[in-house]
Amino acid sequence: MTDVHFAALVPELSCSNFQTSLTFYKDKLGFKIIYGRSENGFACIALGHAQIMLEQSNGFWSTGELHKPYGRGINFQILVENVESLYEYVINQGVPVFAHLETSWYRIDQIEHGQSEFLVQDPDGYLLRFSEHLGERPVV
């Protein structure tokens, strides 16, 4: 068995159509399957060090009735090595972009932390924010 490091936080997303979601994450975004039980509508997938579990909606974890878009009020930041390359790949795959690639600086005390980022929605409406850390700079 391959030695797998599990992230400290791994969201499990309910899917209205597991196969559609799995195909989207693999083919359109470049995620790889870590392990799964496709016959049961479940997979743990990864992109770099980021991990997500996908599960066919079955009511087991439900706290209420699901209505699309799922995940309202949340977006998942996924750190990547080369966000510009991923952005170009996603565009070339024909994925609609929710927020186009831009650079943002976030102030923490007297330091700004930069990142380039873009957002897409998965087939169920979950927002995915792909980001690359650009470093720090002093506040001017």
C-alpha positions in Angstrom: 0.0 0.0 0.0 1.2 3.5 -0.8 2.1 5.7 2.2 -0.6 8.4 2.2 -0.4 11.5 4.3 -3.8 12.7 5.3 -4.4 16.5 5.6 -5.5 17.8 9.0 -8.8 19.0 7.5 -10.5 17.2 4.6 -14.0 18.4 3.6 -16.4 15.8 2.5 -18.7 17.1 -0.2 -22.2 15.7 -0.9 -22.7 15.3 -4.7 -26.0 15.1 -6.5 -24.2 12.9 -9.1 -21.0 11.3 -7.8 -19.6 10.3 -11.3 -20.2 13.8 -12.8 -18.4 15.4 -9.8 -15.5 12.9 -9.9 -15.0 13.4 -13.6 -15.1 17.2 -13.2 -12.4 17.1 -10.4 -10.2 14.7 -12.3 -10.5 15.8 -15.9 -11.2 19.5 -15.6 -9.1 20.4 -12.5 -6.4 17.7 -12.4 -7.2 16.0 -9.1 -6.0 12.4 -8.5 -7.8 9.6 -6.7 -6.1 8.7 -3.4 -8.6 5.9 -2.7 -12.3 5.3 -3.3 -15.2 3.0 -3.6 -16.8 4.1 -6.9 -19.4 1.4 -6.5 -20.5 3.1 -3.3 -20.2 6.7 -4.7 -17.2 7.7 -2.7 -13.7 8.9 -3.4 -10.9 10.8 -1.6 -9.0 13.0 -4.1 -6.0 15.3 -4.0 -4.4 18.1 -5.8 -0.9 18.6 -4.4 -1.4 18.6 -0.6 -5.1 19.5 -0.8 -7.6 16.7 -0.2 -11.3 16.5 -0.7 -13.7 13.6 -0.2 -16.6 13.3 -2.6 -19.7 11.3 -1.7 -23.0 10.6 -3.5 -25.6 12.4 -1.5 -27.3 9.7 0.6 -28.7 11.5 3.6 -26.2 10.0 6.1 -24.4 13.3 6.9 -27.3 15.6 6.1 -28.3 18.2 8.6 -31.2 19.4 6.4 -32.5 19.2 2.9 -30.0 20.0 0.2 -30.8 22.6 -2.5 -28.4 23.7 -5.2 -26.1 25.4 -5.1 -24.6 23.4 -2.3 -22.2 24.9 0.1 -23.7 28.4 0.1 -21.6 30.8 2.2 -18.4 28.9 2.0 -15.4 28.7 -0.4 -12.6 26.3 -0.2 -9.1 27.8 -0.6 -6.8 25.3 -2.3 -3.1 26.2 -2.3 -1.3 25.2 -5.5 2.3 25.6 -6.8 1.5 27.4 -10.1 -1.9 29.0 -10.1 -1.4 30.7 -13.5 -0.8 27.4 -15.1 -3.8 25.8 -13.5 -5.9 28.8 -14.5 -4.9 28.4 -18.1 -5.6 24.6 -17.9 -9.1 25.2 -16.4 -9.9 27.8 -19.1 -8.7 25.4 -21.8 -11.0 22.7 -20.4 -14.0 25.1 -20.9 -14.7 25.4 -17.2 -16.7 28.6 -16.4 -14.7 30.8 -14.1 -16.6 32.4 -11.1 -13.8 34.9 -10.4 -10.9 35.4 -12.8 -7.2 35.3 -11.8 -6.2 38.3 -9.7 -3.6 39.2 -7.1 -4.7 40.2 -3.6 -2.7 41.4 -0.6 -3.9 40.8 2.9 -2.6 42.9 5.8 -1.6 41.2 9.0 -0.1 43.8 11.4 2.6 45.6 9.5 3.1 42.9 6.8 1.0 42.2 3.7 0.7 38.6 2.4 0.1 38.2 -1.3 -1.6 35.6 -3.3 -2.9 35.1 -6.8 -6.2 33.4 -7.0 -9.2 32.4 -9.1 -12.5 30.7 -8.3 -14.7 28.1 -10.0 -17.8 26.3 -9.0 -18.0 22.5 -9.1 -21.1 20.8 -10.6 -23.0 21.1 -7.3 -22.1 24.8 -6.8 -19.3 24.4 -4.3 -16.9 27.3 -4.6 -13.2 26.4 -5.1 -10.6 29.1 -4.7 -7.2 28.1 -6.2 -4.4 30.2 -4.7 -0.7 30.6 -4.9 1.3 32.4 -2.1 3.3 35.3 -3.5 5.3 36.2 -0.4 5.3 39.1 2.0 5.9 42.9 1.8 5.9 45.6 4.4 2.9 47.9 4.6 3.7 51.3 3.1 
